[in-house]
């Protein structure tokens, strides 16, 4: 997403970057102050892949809904194995996950869109409710689903959090 935002800035779009504190946490007051009613999209990582910091997605979604008409994009790639963090994204939102994080086949992912109409990614067919053309890789889709189920049953989050924080 960072490269896309840098590209958008280069072609004249207004992009606002918010910093994180020394613990890698987002200052939600900075988010509130920065949002405008005409903000187009807010993109946030659900979990940082380097620090393990988990962002308060529900609270961020609420702040966005109260202060803007923006679409909320959640990069859930590193948080697929999270219990309640994997259930959904509030408001007008788009959430993406990637299969290999859940030990499923590489180069597969999933997109969950709530109240956001997306143009087709690949034009030509009606697959995925008109979002893309082409034959779906059913074995990989089933594999991602199975890996997701296993991730949801994983019950060692507290132990891992303790190890991360020590």
Secondary structure by P-SEA (a helix, b strand, c coil): caaaaaaaaaaccbbbbbbbcccccccaaaaaaaccccccbbbbbccccccccccaaaaaaaaaaacccbbbbbccccccccccccccccccbbbbbbccccccccccbbbbbcccccccccccccccccccccccaaaaaaaaaaaaaaaaaccaaaaaaaaaac
